């Protein structure tokens, strides 16, 4: 994966030492940091995970979806595999990835800590614990770097006051600050050095670190689809940023149907709950209708049992009930059609096949019941023929 230098930065000695990094539209075209990494993550169930370290009140559904999904070690491991620079990812022992808990974060920090914080060890064991601060944003935040700086400073202060700094040989742990942006407006967050006036003798005093920024709107959809099951949530969240989001979601559901498992079902449940709160116009019935339209247009004939039964159980159960009702109605209609046909053949000679064909195409139970009585009472075929013709035309 390629990390681009921010256009606001200057090629100063300081900036060359600490290049600005940001995922951009061309991030997956190849380059210094290829996104395909051979190291897998531990086989973890992607069920919603609720780390106890964070007691900060969840004020909105954007917080909720981030915490429910990305607080899970498996989901976070997948994300890091896709979006960290390769050297950084390969240095981490992803199987040790875990959300920080109360034993790792001092009580005074819990109200100030970032959205999600993970701890991970390195493969060589030389760096000790590495912390990953994952801050999600749904709206632009030009001074987000200050927020992350505060989080990092508080965590380092806790390392010193807890004695872990001394136990590490008087070394502070590395912290990887990640901003995940999934809003519709253009991202305007600036690196910490870009918040200061440039070209002054005081620039050497600027605290210097680089946020790793993942802008969901700029991630190539084909790259996400290449690892469909792991990136299901990212694809669905991205669909909300595109034109015709209902159709986009429906197409992703069609793709996911063939790979359906418990992890994907849990991801979809979290997503649908999020959509219900943030995009009330995108209803499950509209998604289902779009899926049916796409399937019809593209000739998809395979039954989507997983879609019906697991994703929208209310539709599945309703469909089963409607199917039973329709079956009973159709069975009754078939019996009445047979009664009309048998009465015609037994009472009158030289019945035109076209007349019987029209009887076969009448499905309305009330009409057929009336025809049974009418044929039984008719004194001639002419008396009944016009009634059958009239009933047939009403069905067209």
Secondary structure as UniProt FT lines:
FT   TURN            7..8
FT   HELIX           13..17
FT   TURN            25..28
FT   TURN            52..53
FT   HELIX           61..70
FT   HELIX           73..83
FT   HELIX           86..91
FT   STRAND          92..99
FT   TURN            102..104
FT   HELIX           107..109
FT   TURN            110..112
FT   STRAND          116..122
FT   STRAND          129..137
FT   TURN            142..143
FT   HELIX           144..162
FT   HELIX           164..167
FT   TURN            168..169
FT   STRAND          175..181
FT   HELIX           192..195
FT   TURN            201..202
FT   HELIX           203..205
FT   STRAND          212..215
FT   HELIX           216..218
FT   HELIX           221..226
FT   TURN            227..231
FT   HELIX           232..239
FT   TURN            240..241
FT   HELIX           245..257
FT   TURN            258..259
FT   HELIX           262..278
FT   TURN            280..281
FT   HELIX           284..297
FT   TURN            298..299
FT   HELIX           305..306
FT   HELIX           307..311
FT   HELIX           313..347
FT   HELIX           353..360
FT   HELIX           365..377
FT   HELIX           381..395
//
